[in-house]
């Protein structure tokens, strides 16, 4: 009996010690809990982080949360952001570095009423277009500059730009002929409002050659000089990409895991399962390694964003393959 008790105590002490030894990682999301971030929730739920001796806390975002401010203040070890925002922050003095790129493709597009007579990009002239700002407008401005269309709303070769909130009301209320949407989110909000796909025409930014990278993983540059932190990020990226690949192969299960983690209760099963299937199309061609060609396209787009580009010069040191080389090879 004493041996049994002693063994149980030893096993408990060992398990407690192992739990305490797990390295803590705080991940700041770009937006609220939804299938856009399914890979991370799956990695946590399936024990992929635990397998790498990591204790990961996933911090939801929202309209009042700026990931760049959170990580700058030490509230997160790693964050998810779109590259325009991250590069703009870097140029302004916040040394962010992209360590992995789970999203290979862009989900951003312009969704328009077909009955407005819009069939091709040049038909956008003299229309009112809803555009997201806060760094998300630059692919649009670059696209218009490439087409030779002015965005000041003046003259025959111009468009009227409506600053769009993160909703689809301007289209549904006919305040705009087109609005900004994501393939996995706002587009389907329009459909759920009773509009049929046949009533709409969409222009994907990626098809127009002006897409920018979305949902990359970023850390503070100075932290990468710490071998312990680097090792922690190697394990984090490896487990996260395992989570993403599981989510791609099991979209309905992944959506359910996301719903289980939605403390707000705002998400619906139908929307999250649909979102997961669309998100899987954006991550499927990535193993997590940033493609330099995609990076160069993003920088070129940001530099050519009209008279007010999001960055004014070629960034230096804004990404690294050190983490993914060790995590995935």
C-alpha positions in Angstrom: 0.0 0.0 0.0 2.8 2.4 0.9 4.5 1.6 -2.5 1.2 2.3 -4.3 0.7 5.6 -2.4 4.3 6.6 -2.9 4.0 5.8 -6.6 0.9 7.8 -7.0 2.5 10.8 -5.2 5.5 10.6 -7.5 3.3 10.4 -10.6 1.3 13.4 -9.4 4.4 15.4 -8.7 5.8 14.5 -12.1 2.7 15.5 -13.9 2.5 18.7 -11.9 6.1 19.5 -12.7 5.5 18.9 -16.4 2.5 21.2 -16.4 4.5 23.9 -14.6 7.3 23.4 -17.1 5.1 24.2 -20.1 6.3 27.4 -21.8 3.6 30.1 -21.8 2.7 31.8 -25.1 0.1 34.5 -25.6 -1.4 34.9 -29.1 -3.3 38.1 -30.0 -5.9 37.6 -32.7 -6.7 40.3 -35.3 -10.4 40.0 -34.8 -13.1 38.2 -32.7 -13.2 34.4 -32.2 -14.2 32.9 -35.6 -13.1 30.3 -38.1 -10.7 32.8 -39.6 -8.4 31.7 -36.7 -9.5 28.0 -36.6 -6.0 26.5 -36.9 -4.9 28.0 -33.5 -8.1 26.8 -31.7 -7.7 23.4 -33.2 -4.0 23.2 -32.2 -5.0 24.0 -28.6 -8.0 21.7 -28.5 -6.2 18.7 -30.1 -3.2 19.0 -27.8 -0.8 20.0 -30.5 0.5 22.9 -28.3 0.7 20.6 -25.3 2.7 18.1 -27.4 5.3 20.9 -27.9 5.3 21.7 -24.2 3.5 25.0 -24.7 0.7 26.6 -22.7 -1.0 28.8 -25.3 -3.5 31.5 -24.4 -5.5 32.8 -27.4 -6.6 36.4 -26.9 -9.6 37.5 -29.1 -9.5 40.8 -30.8 -12.3 43.2 -31.7 -13.1 46.7 -32.9 -11.4 48.3 -29.8 -8.3 46.1 -29.8 -5.2 46.9 -31.9 -2.9 43.9 -32.0 0.1 46.2 -32.6 -0.6 48.1 -29.4 -1.1 44.9 -27.5 2.2 43.4 -28.6 4.1 46.7 -28.2 2.9 46.8 -24.6 4.0 43.3 -23.8 0.5 41.9 -23.7 1.2 39.2 -26.3 4.2 37.2 -27.5 3.0 36.8 -31.1 0.1 38.4 -33.0 -1.9 37.9 -36.1 -2.1 40.9 -38.5 -2.4 41.8 -42.2 0.9 42.8 -43.7 -0.1 46.4 -44.6 -0.7 47.1 -40.9 2.4 45.4 -39.8 4.7 47.1 -42.3 3.2 50.5 -41.6 3.8 50.0 -37.9 7.4 48.9 -38.6 8.1 52.0 -40.6 6.7 54.1 -37.8 9.1 52.5 -35.3 7.4 49.3 -34.0 9.9 46.6 -35.2 7.5 43.8 -36.1 8.8 40.7 -38.0 6.8 38.2 -39.9 7.8 34.7 -38.7 5.2 32.6 -40.6 2.5 33.0 -43.2 -0.3 30.5 -42.8 -2.5 32.4 -45.3 -1.2 32.0 -48.9 -4.1 33.7 -50.6 -6.1 36.9 -50.1 -9.8 36.7 -49.2 -10.5 40.4 -50.0 -12.8 41.4 -52.8 -15.2 44.1 -54.0 -18.8 42.9 -54.1 -21.2 44.9 -56.4 -24.8 45.0 -57.5 -25.0 43.5 -61.0 -28.0 45.6 -61.8 -25.8 48.7 -61.5 -24.4 47.8 -64.9 -21.1 46.6 -63.5 -19.5 43.8 -65.5 -15.8 44.7 -65.6 -13.4 46.8 -63.5 -13.7 49.9 -65.7 -17.4 49.9 -65.1 -16.6 51.1 -61.5 -16.1 54.6 -62.9 -18.6 57.1 -61.5 -19.8 54.6 -58.9 -19.9 54.9 -55.1 -17.7 52.2 -53.6 -17.5 51.2 -50.0 -13.9 50.8 -48.8 -12.4 49.7 -45.5 -9.7 52.1 -44.2 -7.2 51.8 -41.4 -4.6 50.3 -43.8 -7.1 48.1 -45.6 -7.7 50.7 -48.3 -4.3 50.5 -50.0 -4.9 47.5 -52.2 -8.0 49.4 -53.5 -6.1 52.6 -54.1 -3.3 50.7 -55.9 -5.9 49.0 -58.1 -7.6 52.2 -59.0 -4.2 53.8 -59.8 -3.4 50.9 -62.0 -6.7 51.4 -63.9 -6.2 55.1 -64.1 -9.3 55.8 -62.1 -9.3 58.8 -59.7 -10.6 58.3 -56.2 -11.5 61.9 -55.3 -15.1 61.7 -56.6 -14.4 64.6 -59.0 -14.7 64.4 -62.7 -15.8 61.8 -65.2 -12.9 59.4 -64.6 -13.4 59.1 -60.8 -15.1 57.0 -58.1 -16.8 58.2 -55.0 -15.2 56.4 -52.0 -17.4 55.7 -49.0 -15.6 54.9 -45.8 -17.2 51.6 -44.9 -17.6 50.2 -41.4 -17.1 46.5 -40.9 -20.7 45.6 -42.0 -22.6 45.2 -45.3 -25.3 47.9 -44.7 -24.1 50.3 -47.5 -24.7 47.7 -50.1 -28.0 46.4 -48.7 -29.3 50.0 -48.3 -28.1 51.0 -51.8 -25.8 53.6 -50.4 -23.0 52.1 -52.4 -22.8 50.2 -55.7 -20.0 48.0 -54.3 -18.6 47.3 -50.9 -15.5 45.6 -49.5 -16.0 42.0 -48.4 -14.0 38.9 -47.4 -14.7 35.7 -49.3 -15.3 33.9 -46.0 -17.3 36.5 -44.1 -19.1 39.7 -45.3 -20.0 38.3 -48.7 -22.0 35.6 -47.0 -23.6 38.2 -44.8 -25.0 39.8 -48.0 -26.3 36.4 -49.1 -27.8 35.7 -45.7 -29.7 39.0 -46.0 -31.7 37.5 -48.9 -29.5 38.5 -51.9 -28.8 35.8 -54.4 -25.3 35.2 -55.9 -26.8 35.9 -59.4 -27.6 39.5 -58.3 -24.0 40.2 -57.5 -20.6 40.5 -59.3 -17.4 40.2 -57.4 -13.8 41.3 -58.1 -11.1 39.5 -56.1 -8.1 41.6 -55.3 -5.8 38.6 -56.0 -7.3 38.3 -59.5 -6.5 42.0 -60.1 -2.9 41.6 -59.1 -3.1 43.9 -56.1 -3.6 41.5 -53.2 -1.7 42.0 -50.0 -0.8 39.2 -47.5 -3.3 38.6 -44.7 -3.2 36.9 -41.3 0.5 36.4 -40.8 2.3 35.8 -37.5 4.4 38.6 -36.1 6.7 39.1 -33.2 8.9 41.9 -31.9 12.3 41.9 -33.6 14.4 42.1 -30.5 12.8 39.0 -29.0 14.2 36.9 -31.8 17.7 37.4 -30.5 16.7 35.3 -27.4 17.4 31.6 -28.2 14.7 30.5 -25.7 12.1 32.7 -27.4 13.1 31.5 -30.8 12.8 27.9 -29.8 9.4 28.7 -28.3 8.2 30.2 -31.6 9.6 27.3 -33.5 7.4 24.9 -31.5 4.5 27.3 -31.7 4.6 27.6 -35.4 5.0 23.8 -35.9 2.0 23.1 -33.7 -0.1 25.9 -35.3 0.5 24.6 -38.8 -0.5 21.2 -37.6 -3.7 22.7 -36.4 -4.3 24.5 -39.7 -3.8 21.3 -41.7 -6.2 19.4 -39.4 -8.7 22.2 -39.8 -8.5 22.1 -43.6 -9.1 18.4 -43.6 -11.9 18.5 -41.0 -13.7 21.8 -41.5 -16.9 21.0 -39.7 -15.1 19.7 -36.6 -12.8 22.8 -36.7 -15.8 25.1 -36.8 -17.3 23.3 -33.8 -14.1 23.8 -31.9 -14.2 27.5 -32.7 -17.8 27.7 -31.5 -16.8 26.0 -28.3 -14.3 28.8 -27.7 -16.7 31.7 -28.6 -17.4 33.2 -25.2 -19.6 35.8 -26.8 -22.0 33.3 -28.2 -22.4 35.6 -31.2 -21.3 33.1 -33.9 -23.6 30.6 -35.5 -22.9 27.0 -36.6 -24.0 27.6 -40.2 -21.8 30.7 -40.6 -18.7 29.2 -39.0 -18.8 26.0 -41.0 -19.2 28.0 -44.2 -16.4 30.3 -43.1 -14.1 27.4 -42.3 -14.6 26.0 -45.8 -13.7 29.3 -47.4 -10.8 29.9 -45.1 -9.4 26.5 -46.0 -9.1 27.7 -49.6 -6.8 30.5 -48.5 -4.5 28.4 -46.2 -4.4 25.2 -48.3 -1.4 26.1 -50.4 0.8 27.2 -47.4 2.9 25.2 -45.1 3.5 28.4 -43.1 6.6 29.6 -44.9 6.4 33.1 -46.3 6.8 33.2 -50.1 9.2 36.1 -50.9 7.4 36.7 -54.2 4.1 37.2 -52.3 6.0 39.6 -49.9 7.4 41.6 -52.9 3.9 41.8 -54.5 2.5 43.1 -51.2 5.3 45.8 -50.8 4.9 46.9 -54.4 1.1 47.3 -53.9 1.6 49.3 -50.7 4.2 51.6 -52.3 2.0 52.3 -55.2 -1.1 53.2 -53.3 -1.7 56.7 -54.8 -0.6 59.9 -53.2 -0.7 58.5 -49.7 1.0 55.1 -49.7 1.0 53.0 -46.5 4.8 52.8 -46.6 7.2 55.2 -48.2 10.2 52.9 -48.7 11.3 49.3 -49.1 11.2 47.7 -45.6 14.3 45.9 -44.3 14.3 43.0 -42.0 10.5 42.7 -42.0 10.4 38.9 -42.3 12.5 35.9 -41.5 12.5 32.2 -42.5 14.5 31.3 -39.4 11.4 30.1 -37.5 9.7 28.2 -40.3 13.0 26.6 -41.5 13.5 25.0 -38.1 9.8 24.3 -37.5 8.8 22.7 -40.8 11.9 21.2 -42.3 
